[in-house]
């Protein structure tokens, strides 16, 4: 979705946020989702904030929505690894905490530790605000295995496909039961 937003506006996501704020970005995001929602044989990946606008849920619920759940520590490590330059909602602020408190990541530099803690603080805040919205997704898929370790991409895809298969079978069973209604 973000790639299409950038193509449609001729601006990067950070530029849109800088010029129009989050509200302006969300308006464009809604327009893009509205245009994409009629397509049924595709996957639409949105950022985590798409669910904050009720109109977007109407577009998202036209298909099967999937909440990819990960512990905040994992998400913060990924954000720091990828960089926050294209994630306006997760950029560090002057008042961000600078202490590295990630017990699982002892190999990050002091600067990365500051970025990690800032990202972790913001992710925790956003999750707190949005958790009830994310919970409305059709499927909830964990990004970690039973051992607590992040899943490789292939395993994540398999997990999603398994849950989709279960959902399809459940829906088919419910349709059959409705046919027998007297």
C-alpha positions in Angstrom: 0.0 0.0 0.0 2.8 2.4 0.9 4.5 1.9 -2.4 1.3 2.7 -4.3 0.8 5.8 -2.1 4.3 7.0 -3.0 3.7 6.3 -6.7 0.4 8.1 -6.7 1.6 11.2 -4.8 5.1 11.4 -6.2 6.4 11.8 -2.6 7.9 9.5 0.0 6.0 8.5 3.1 8.2 10.8 5.2 7.6 13.7 2.8 3.8 13.2 3.1 4.0 13.1 6.9 6.2 16.2 6.9 4.0 18.2 4.6 0.5 16.9 5.5 0.9 15.2 8.8 -0.5 11.8 9.7 -4.1 12.9 8.8 -3.1 13.8 5.3 -1.2 10.5 4.9 -4.2 8.5 6.3 -6.5 10.3 3.8 -4.3 9.1 0.8 -4.1 5.7 2.4 -7.9 5.4 2.5 -8.1 6.4 -1.2 -5.6 3.8 -2.2 -7.4 1.1 -0.1 -10.7 2.1 -1.7 -9.1 1.6 -5.1 -7.5 -1.7 -4.2 -10.4 -3.3 -2.3 -12.4 -4.5 -5.4 -9.4 -6.7 -6.4 -10.1 -10.1 -4.8 -7.1 -12.2 -6.0 -4.3 -10.2 -4.4 -2.6 -9.5 -1.1 -2.7 -6.0 0.2 -0.1 -5.2 2.9 -0.8 -2.1 5.0 1.2 -0.4 7.7 0.0 -0.8 11.3 -1.8 2.5 11.3 -4.3 1.7 8.6 -6.7 0.2 11.1 -6.9 3.5 13.0 -9.4 4.9 10.5 -12.8 3.2 10.6 -13.4 3.6 6.8 -10.2 1.6 6.1 -11.6 -1.4 8.0 -14.6 -1.4 5.6 -12.1 -1.8 2.7 -9.9 -4.3 4.5 -12.8 -6.5 5.6 -13.7 -7.1 2.0 -11.0 -9.8 2.1 -9.4 -11.8 4.9 -7.4 -9.6 7.3 -4.3 -11.0 9.0 -2.7 -9.5 12.1 1.0 -10.5 12.1 1.7 -10.5 15.9 5.2 -10.1 17.2 6.6 -9.3 20.6 7.5 -5.5 20.8 11.2 -6.4 21.3 11.3 -8.3 18.0 9.5 -5.5 16.2 11.9 -2.9 17.7 15.0 -4.9 16.6 13.6 -5.2 13.1 12.8 -1.5 12.9 16.3 -0.6 14.1 17.8 -3.1 11.6 15.7 -1.7 8.7 16.2 1.9 9.8 13.5 4.4 10.9 14.0 6.9 8.0 10.9 5.6 6.2 8.8 5.1 9.3 7.7 8.5 10.5 5.6 7.1 13.4 8.7 5.3 14.8 11.4 7.9 14.4 13.2 8.8 17.6 12.4 12.1 19.3 14.7 14.3 21.4 13.0 13.1 24.5 13.3 9.4 23.7 14.9 7.1 26.3 18.5 6.3 25.6 19.1 3.3 27.8 19.4 0.0 26.0 17.2 -2.4 28.0 16.9 -5.2 25.5 18.1 -8.3 27.3 18.2 -10.4 24.1 20.4 -8.0 22.0 23.8 -7.5 23.6 25.6 -6.9 20.2 24.1 -3.5 19.4 26.2 -0.3 19.6 25.3 2.5 22.1 23.7 4.5 19.3 21.7 1.4 18.1 20.8 0.8 21.8 19.3 4.3 21.9 17.4 3.8 18.6 16.2 0.4 19.9 14.9 1.8 23.1 13.2 4.7 21.3 11.6 2.2 18.8 10.5 -0.1 21.6 8.9 2.7 23.6 7.0 3.9 20.5 5.9 0.4 19.5 4.7 -0.4 23.0 2.6 2.9 22.9 1.2 2.2 19.5 0.3 -1.4 20.4 -1.4 -0.2 23.5 -3.5 2.2 21.4 -4.2 -0.2 18.6 -4.4 -3.6 20.1 -8.2 -3.7 20.2 -8.3 -2.7 16.6 -5.8 -5.3 15.5 -7.8 -7.9 17.4 -10.6 -7.5 14.9 -8.5 -9.1 12.2 -9.8 -12.4 10.8 -6.6 -14.3 11.5 -3.9 -13.7 14.2 -0.6 -15.1 13.2 2.4 -15.1 15.5 5.8 -14.1 14.1 7.6 -16.4 16.6 7.7 -20.1 17.0 6.9 -22.2 20.0 10.5 -21.8 21.1 10.1 -18.0 21.2 12.4 -17.5 18.3 11.4 -15.5 15.2 10.0 -17.7 12.4 11.9 -17.9 9.1 9.8 -16.3 6.2 8.9 -19.7 4.7 7.6 -20.9 8.0 5.6 -17.7 8.4 4.0 -18.2 5.0 3.2 -21.8 5.8 1.5 -20.7 9.1 -0.6 -18.1 7.2 -1.6 -20.6 4.6 -2.6 -23.2 7.3 -4.8 -20.6 9.1 -6.3 -19.6 5.8 -7.1 -23.2 5.0 -8.7 -23.7 8.4 -10.7 -20.5 7.8 -11.9 -21.6 4.4 -13.0 -25.0 5.8 -14.8 -23.3 8.7 -16.7 -20.9 6.4 -17.7 -23.8 4.0 -19.0 -25.8 7.0 -21.0 -22.8 8.2 -22.5 -22.3 4.7 -23.6 -25.9 4.6 -25.2 -25.6 8.0 -27.1 -22.5 6.8 -28.4 -24.5 3.8 -30.0 -27.0 6.2 -31.7 -24.4 8.3 -35.5 -25.2 8.7 
